[in-house]
Amino acid sequence: MVLPKRYIIVLLTFICTSVCYIERVGFSIAYTLASDAAGLNQSSKGIILSTFYYGYVCSQIPGGWASQKIGGRRVLLLSFILWSLTCALVPLDPDKVTILVLARLLIGVAQGFIFPSIHTVLAQWVPPHERSRSVSLTTSGMYLGAAAGMLVLPSLVKFKGPRSVFLAEAALGAMWSLLWFKYASDPPRSDHPKAAAAGFGESLLPTKGGEGLRKTKLENSKNAVNVPWKRILLSLPVWAIVVNNFTFHYALYVLMSWLPTYFEQGLGLSLQEMGSSKMLPYLNMFVFSNIGGVAADYLITRRIMSVTKTRKFLNTIGFIAASIALMALPFFRSSSGAVFCSSVALGFLALGRAGFAVNHMDIAPRYAGIVMGVSNTAGTLAGIVGVALTGQLLEAAKSAHSDLSSPESWKSVFFIPGYLCMFSSVVFLLFSTGERVFD
């Protein structure tokens, strides 16, 4: 049985996000162990951990524009090759901090092109009734990659050293690039009127003659140049997505970057001795992300709820539940309690992605990559602010309490994203829509 081409594309983008997040978790694990061994303070760790996001934020909007201009397929391949090559050369020597910072910046820039180009590709290939589950499956790869990284990489560091993590990640990047080069392609073009009405870029409907193909190429070229930047930047539905993207990634990046420190210094646990339990928060994200996608498509296709109500319902449930779990997290002082709270928080945040994260394609299918670039810029700023701010908060708490084992040391770390989740859910309820806003 041969899979339809769009399923192959979705599967490859799922693997793509998995590999990207193996890299991100891997660096946090390897650098945390290396920096602790070198005696670096928490503030310095926060600065290095946040360096990636400075590069990442610079390429989000350019990534959307480049994908619109030259094609998401090509941009995705080039960005993957670039970060994989750079990852293979990342040093961890304390005497080579400048090179480490530059390498992390370059990896951030390269990975910044990935998600806008993925959304461009999916908008081209995936019809509207499959959007929620396709985007949810693709983005759930992030969480499966993070879970796999948390499970396997601490042992790799233990037996082969921190440097081995980067070589393994570079090898995974190279293998994915070969798969994408071999199996990915641009979709067939069409001038069929239902193609534009369906709202996905290059339609899968058959082309009717050469004239139609030339006309479609001309229209696509024109639309790639005449992006309605002002309308996008002033649109309240776009800002509803932006605010929720910021909050989602603030919570995700803080937990991803600092959970290893919380387990080891906040609870006195060893990542190696925690076994498979440390991967449960990310595995929960993988499960809940796909539940959200399937549920959204079911509610919409069965006409149980409109697209707008479906997005708002799932976004609200996800963010409110995550808020409660985040604010409960510092009060659970056992391994099982901490894993449970972080799993609930991350799982329901992933469920919420069936609301705001798919909404790019609802309101602007033709400019999905660009709108994704705008909102993901906000999400990346959250990484810069959240990861660095958390380091400063922990350094201040360590000075006040002599160590990080007190719940008081971690309250502000988890309460900030908790409050942000509440605020963002209200914004999405008030200003989002599932209707098409940009033609």
C-alpha angles and dihedrals in degrees: 000000000000117000117231111259094247090058090053090051092050091047092051092049088050090055089045094058090044092057092045092055094044084060094049096047090042093057092048091052096043095043094044091055094042094047094046089052089051092049098242117166123242095254092056090047090052092053093052093043090052095048091087091061094055088063092039094055093053095061104042099091093033086051091055092046094047091049090051091047106041103012135275093247094062095041091051093052095047094048092049093051091049098052093043092055092046093047090057089059100045111127126208097193110129088222091060100057093133092055090046091052093048092048092050090048091052092047088050092051092048094048090046089073093054106077097041089050092047091053090049091052093046092047088055097046108030122075117223097257090059098043101098097051094038094052091041092052092048094048092042086067086074091062097042088051091050091048092049090047093051091048102045109023100064088059091046089053091048096052103029105023132249093287092064090067092065094048091050091049092049090052091052090050092051092050093050091049090056091050092049093047091051102042109024122090140160115267123253114272126236141183092201108135092226090059094068091041091054089060105227120121114239103019124227090223115111121267116251105214136319095280091059090050092051090048092051092049090051093049092047091050091050094048091048089059100038099059110167093233096163094050091046094050093046097044116115093207088054090050090050087058092044094053093048092045089053092051095044092053095041089059094039097048094044091052094041093050100037107030090087088055092045092052094045104037103018096047102017094239130142118231090216092051094047090072117189095344092083091064095054097090091058094039087053089054090053092052097043094045091059092042088055093049095049092044092051094050090046093051092047101042093044089049091235089133135007119251090256095051092044093053092047094045096052094040092052096046091048099047098042093050090046090051092055093047093048093053091047093050101086091053094060105086100180130081093243093048094049092047091048095051095044089047092052092045095049094038094056092043086057090049088054090059088076083069112043102013097057091041091086089073094044097056101029114015093161092051098033093128092050095047088046089052091052095048094041089053086063090046091053092048085056088058092051094047099036101045095044094041091051090055091053092046091051093047090052091046091050090054091049098044101026091236142022099252094098120094087226089065090062104036097093091044092062101027094062095061088040092059091042090056091056093048094046094050090056092049091052092048091052104041112020127099136184093212123103109265102172122048 
